[in-house]
Amino acid sequence: MLFLTEFVFNIEFTHWITIVLALLLGVLSPKFNSVETQSGTKIQVKWFLFSKPKFI
């Protein structure tokens, strides 16, 4: 992401860009939870693009 902002878009790297990129990464990253089921412990992955949580 920093490469895109500095070289491709010719935007100078400042503190507000760091904050915006951190917020984007926080929203786009999946969330992992450990869920206890009858068959054992499974890892649940929630992501805003998935309609339902996925189990690993």
C-alpha positions as CSV (number, residue, x, y, z in Angstrom):
1,M,0.0,0.0,0.0
2,L,2.8,2.4,0.8
3,F,4.3,1.8,-2.6
4,L,1.1,2.7,-4.3
5,T,0.6,5.9,-2.4
6,E,4.2,7.1,-2.8
7,F,5.2,6.1,-6.3
8,V,2.1,5.4,-8.3
9,F,-0.2,8.1,-7.1
10,N,2.6,10.6,-6.2
11,I,1.2,11.3,-2.8
12,E,3.7,12.4,-0.2
13,F,3.9,10.0,2.8
14,T,2.4,11.7,5.8
15,H,0.9,10.7,9.2
16,W,-2.7,10.9,8.0
17,I,-2.0,8.4,5.2
18,T,-0.7,6.0,7.8
19,I,-3.9,6.4,9.8
20,V,-6.1,5.8,6.7
21,L,-4.1,2.7,5.6
22,A,-4.3,1.3,9.2
23,L,-8.1,1.8,9.2
24,L,-8.4,0.1,5.8
25,L,-6.3,-2.9,6.9
26,G,-8.4,-3.2,10.0
27,V,-11.7,-3.3,8.0
28,L,-10.4,-5.6,5.2
29,S,-8.7,-8.1,7.4
30,P,-10.6,-11.2,8.5
31,K,-11.5,-11.9,12.1
32,F,-10.7,-15.3,13.7
33,N,-12.6,-16.9,16.6
34,S,-12.3,-20.2,18.3
35,V,-15.7,-21.9,18.5
36,E,-16.5,-25.0,20.6
37,T,-18.8,-27.5,18.7
38,Q,-20.0,-31.0,19.4
39,S,-17.4,-32.4,17.1
40,G,-14.6,-30.3,18.7
41,T,-13.0,-26.9,18.5
42,K,-13.1,-25.2,15.2
43,I,-11.8,-21.8,13.9
44,Q,-14.4,-19.4,12.7
45,V,-13.4,-16.8,10.0
46,K,-15.6,-13.8,9.6
47,W,-15.0,-11.4,6.8
48,F,-17.3,-8.6,5.5
49,L,-17.3,-10.1,2.0
50,F,-18.7,-13.5,3.2
51,S,-22.4,-13.7,3.8
52,K,-21.9,-16.4,6.5
53,P,-18.9,-17.2,8.7
54,K,-16.6,-19.9,7.4
55,F,-15.2,-22.7,9.5
56,I,-11.7,-24.1,9.2
